[in-house]
Amino acid sequence: MVISRTVPPDIEIAQSANLLHINKIAEQLGLDPDTDLEHYGKYMAKINLEVLDRLKGRPDAKYVDVTAITPTPLGEGKSTTLVGLGQAMKHIGRRAVITIRQPSQGPTFGIKGGAAGGGYSQIVPMENFNLHLTGDIHAITAAHNLIAAMIDNHLYHGNALNLDMHNIVWRRVVDLNDRALRNVIVGLGEKADGIPRQTGFDITVASEIMAILALTTSLEDLRARIGRMVIGYDKDKKPVTVEDLKAAGAATVLLRDAIKPTLMQTLENTPAMVHCGPFANIAHGNSSVLADMIAVKCADYVITESGFGADIGAEKFFDIKCRASGLRPNAAVLVVTVRALKAHTGKYKVVPGKPLDPGLISENVADVEAGAVNMVRHLENMRKFGVNPVVAINSFATDTDSEIQVIKEIALAAGATGVSVARHWAEGGEGATELAEMVVDACDRPNDFRFLYPVDWPIKKKIETIAAEIYRADGVDYTPEADKQIESFEKNGFGGLPICMAKTHLSFTAEPSVKGAPTGFRLPVREVRASVGAGFIYPLCGEMRTMPGLPKSPAAENVDIDDEGQVVGLF
């Protein structure tokens, strides 16, 4: 690929890419296009799960997680770095597979825009990647809402399960940011229209079914997990499940194809497996276990990504996803940007859609040094899991040599095995070859991966361990409601599950405005929920929304079709 000095918009780069037929991508992985793939046109295909049996004798690839420091609302280029690193592996003679989440239409049409990477490090076709893909999220929406419909139908026809209408926890979902649906009343109208009750909508990627699909290891396991999901409690405060409702089989049938990862490619024809997109604040924020299980049998390196900063996505990657998959990471990449480190001084406010403060884009070594405390804390946390961290400085044109040098010095002193200035956005894989070499070196070093806590600890002890060890909180404050919920979960046998903290991604604390590496604070837990099918308990810390809203000028305003039928304005 010829790299332009002036980088065009992402969609223009993507639409001018030289894509290989998906069969050629499959052949790179040792997959048989005729038996292992279900084709969705020329450039996408589902991978049949039967390949797991056929490939089980192959050795496992090295396994790498790409994570980040606490981001600004703009994000720091984690997905772009993931793609650039995957492309760079080919430049240094290594075979890599990228595993990545499917984006929700919520952020795509909201603030963030597309999630296929950026510049010359993208998944393609990027329009398909960002818009519907192979329909997995819609299948989850259908399965989730089928269960919701069956709940209200069950109430209408006599409520044989004795469900407490005031303790039904199963809501409805839609894959859009629609704040008007957060709280609704259903069943209004005539008697035949149902029984009126208050409920609401979450965004589909916050559905427990999405979390299950990302953690399941087989169709049989999927069916069992869906059956275990708790839809509410009866009037004796006993849990009522989807199996009790007799809805588990039908819901699983709707997911029969969605369980299969989708094979795509990057701009440089590196294979990419796209599967699942659980909400990173509420759920575990990682792509699927199944994609990783297939990928580790198909290459030298599998490079995946966990959502938001390392205190959110990477902690859940280690403590939840790795428990479910049985896979063990060899290294982690911590993405940083100069502007984000400056923002962690607390002196600057970053608002999507508004120009950056001039202080974030002009040289200020002192601010970089002061804000680097956030990076240091994340590096310390990576070491607590026994993995070798590499720092990738996602390069911007406004970065200066002096600022880069101070980041390198601080990161190496804090335990990074290497620090690289990565220019993959402007230069593609060639701009991340140094990073790739450092990742290979980190994977070859001794590794002592370990979980942060054993699952058989009491729920509060696990919550408080994460709060103290990862966030550095002085303690946890529970509302009376949260105390009752924890007591109920342990009484009902849900206590032996890992913890999936639902917390702002913009701070180590529960308050988004608190930057840097704060200490001397306590973590508020206002509510605790159980995703029994997914297999985790999730405490809600501070104000957390399971249905985001659109900004004043949503990204959807810029998306359109041109005279040739091409998508325009998609980031």
Secondary structure, 3 states (H helix, E strand, C coil): CCCCCCCCCHHHHHHCCCCCCHHHHHHHCCCCCCCCEEECCCCCEEECCCHHHHHCCCCCCEEEEEEECCCCCCCCCHHHHHHHHHHHHHHCCCCEEEEECCCCHHHHHCCCCCCCEECCEEEECHHHHHCCCCCHHHHHHHHHHHHHHHHHHHHHCCCCCCEEEEEECCCEEECCCCHHHCCEEECCCCHHHCCCEEECEEEHHHCHHHHHHHHCCCHHHHHHHHHHCEEEEECCCCEEEHHHHCCHHHHHHHCCCCCCCEEEEECCCCEEEECCCCCCCCCCCECCHHHHHHHCCCCCEEEEEECCCHHHHHHHHHHHHHHHHCCCCCEEEEEECHHHHHHCCCCCCCCCCCCCCHHHCCCCHHHHHHHCHHHHHHHHHHHHCCCEEEEEEECCCCCCHHHHHHHHHHHHHCCCCEEEEECHHHHHHHHHHHHHHHHHHHHHCCCCCCCCCCCCCCHHHHHHHHHHHHHCCCEEEECHHHHHHHHHHHHCCCCCCCECCECCCCCCCCCCCCCCCCCCCEEEEEEEEEECCCCEEEEEECCCCCCCCCCCCCHHHHCEECCCCCEECCC
